[in-house]
Amino acid sequence: MHPEFALSSEILYLNHAAVAPWPRRTVDAVSRFAQENGTRGAAGYPDWMKTETRLRDRLAELINAKSPADIALAKNTSEALSIIAYGLDWEPGDNIVGIAQEFPSNRIVWESLSAQGVEYRQLDLYQSAVPEDDLIGLCDERTRLIAVSSVQYARGLRLDLERLGSFCRERGILFCVDAIQSLGVVPFDLTRSQADFVVADGHKWMLGPEGVALLYVNPLVRPSLRLYQYGWRMVEHCGDYDRTDWEPAAAATRFECGSPNMLGIHALEASLSLLLETGMDTVHAAVAERADRLIALIDQRDFELLSPREPERRAGIVTFRVPGADPQALYRALMGLGVICAQRGGGVRFSPHFYTPESVLESAVDIAASAARRL
Ligand SMILES: Cc1ncc(COP(=O)(O)O)c(C=O)c1O
């Protein structure tokens, strides 16, 4: 096992696409933070703010944003998407293009805009050979936004963000990417994807806790996004409490109304330090190798692969079905046997990270085969 991970030998952890285990350094950062809170309260707050600054720096590096001032910290992906959806100025008849099989948070928020006369057009991914072509085909002169996940949560399809991003740029359409299933696995480059919005909570591939999310907003779009949460922290002169006049901060902190999740910030900062020290190219290559290996094992057993086969079409998610076995029953059996996974997209979803030993992949597939036989 990688020295940074201390997972119990009683489980095989293949669930990074749901909630990841923490690296040791994150466990230590949280323990230190708890200890400090218990013994010194917030006496060290200036140092906590330095950790927050480092987190913004690391998130900017992770997506290749020009400045950490472009990074806001939200509560979670859903809140970040809501800040975008309810910040944009819609007109009746506008439309949004997305995917029918998206994770609920990246569907519901767009559907909710029907109350403002906004149409949400959804591509059925399972009927589409080249989803980028078909998403583009759904757009017309009233399309204001394309909203997709970089990697689909259920079966792990990875989209060509560059293609969608350059189409959006040419046509003056805004581009919103829920990157929670790719940040921390696949290198992300804003200059290539040309996304106007990037959102992702830290608890999956970024190896952090739940409850601290990245919200990137293109600085050219930022001033036009209507604000609907207000408080001491989102103002330009944050900390000058005696001041009675105020204006929203020019930086992305304008989307952060009140006290930050300092505990989560300490944890995520530590987790990202591991990924960035390792290097995202190295992490990606290691995850891709593990996904390839899983697919080879699945093929050997004659299971049915539901994830894409082409390496450029996937990230860390491998979803499969065992012919004749009910996926829900198989999932329950696997969990009962210590294989931590998920039931998604009509099959069982395995999601290893860069540190997952090959033996874990082999054992998990062996256990799936014998569990399926007993069902
Ligand atoms: C694509 C996608 N978006 C968002 C989320 C989670 O949203 P939140 O951070 O609001 O809990 C998930 C979790 O499974 C997801 O797969």
The ligand as an SDF file (V2000), in Angstrom:
LIG
                    3D

 16 16  0  0  0  0  0  0  0  0999 V2000
  -21.3440   14.5120  -11.2840 C   0  0  0  0  0  0  0  0  0  0  0  0
  -21.5960   14.7930   -9.8400 C   0  0  0  0  0  0  0  0  0  0  0  0
  -21.8820   16.0500   -9.4420 N   0  0  0  0  0  0  0  0  0  0  0  0
  -22.0750   16.3450   -8.1410 C   0  0  0  0  0  0  0  0  0  0  0  0
  -21.9820   15.3770   -7.1620 C   0  0  0  0  0  0  0  0  0  0  0  0
  -22.1150   15.6970   -5.7090 C   0  0  0  0  0  0  0  0  0  0  0  0
  -22.6600   16.9420   -5.4650 O   0  0  0  0  0  0  0  0  0  0  0  0
  -22.4270   17.6500   -4.0860 P   0  0  0  0  0  0  0  0  0  0  0  0
  -20.9920   18.0890   -4.0180 O   0  0  0  0  0  0  0  0  0  0  0  0
  -23.3730   18.8150   -4.1140 O   0  0  0  0  0  0  0  0  0  0  0  0
  -22.7780   16.6930   -3.0120 O   0  0  0  0  0  0  0  0  0  0  0  0
  -21.6970   14.0710   -7.5300 C   0  0  0  0  0  0  0  0  0  0  0  0
  -21.6360   12.9940   -6.4950 C   0  0  0  0  0  0  0  0  0  0  0  0
  -21.8040   11.8310   -6.7470 O   0  0  0  0  0  0  0  0  0  0  0  0
  -21.4880   13.7780   -8.8970 C   0  0  0  0  0  0  0  0  0  0  0  0
  -21.1490   12.5330   -9.2870 O   0  0  0  0  0  0  0  0  0  0  0  0
  1  2  1  0
  2  3  1  0
  2 15  2  0
  3  4  2  0
  4  5  1  0
  5  6  1  0
  5 12  2  0
  6  7  1  0
  7  8  1  0
  8  9  2  0
  8 10  1  0
  8 11  1  0
 12 13  1  0
 12 15  1  0
 13 14  2  0
 15 16  1  0
M  END
$$$$
